[in-house]
């Protein structure tokens, strides 16, 4: 009998590690009101979100924010999550943040680990599978937290994942949503202001002709220019 496999199975090598994630509905129902109505407004000063009308309400989306603080893990859902789009996000999170009680919460709020130094194939596969199911996945394209006032060179991972979904599921309509998160303090403190800008999505299908490597570089360059314009403009 022939075994039926997922299209992503051809991405798995013998050293591939299976990664899974989930969203616990009871925890989401607790965390969203607590975070959006109490913690974030109670800790920060003015919070300005520009461009929420650009958030896709359906279909696979990679949310690609700048990364300036651990607070970003709350600010991204605040800006584009279930109270805005009706959607729960999945997060690609640095593996060292998945430990202890913090890791327990992150795993049940849709987070899954990635080794930022040597990303494994398991994180790639899981991202592709989530997006193939029409999920919204947040990936920080700079690859780490930076405290200065400029956008740093982006990793190619976001573009490669998006193009892999486009290749395997050409009618999925996958998009990349650029997002700039700017705090008035390098280390946000009580009363700091925040400005979040959300640009129009990049349509990944526009980058699907030609060589994958060239497409990934062009898509990454265009995403970088979008983020730079929002963050530094």
Buried (B, 14 or more C-beta within 10 A) or exposed (E): EEEEEEBBEEBBEEEBEEBEBEBBEEBBEEBBEEBBEEBBEEBBEEBEBBBEEBBBEEBBBBBBBBBBBEBBBBBBBBBBBBEBBEBBBBBBBBBEBBEEEBBEBBBBBBBBBBEBEEBBBBBBBBBBBBBBEBBBBBBBBBBEEBEEEEBBEBBBBBBBBBBBBBBBBEEBBBBBBBBBBBBBBEEBEEEBBBBBBBBEBBEBBEBBEEEBEEBBBBBBEBBBEBBBBBBEE
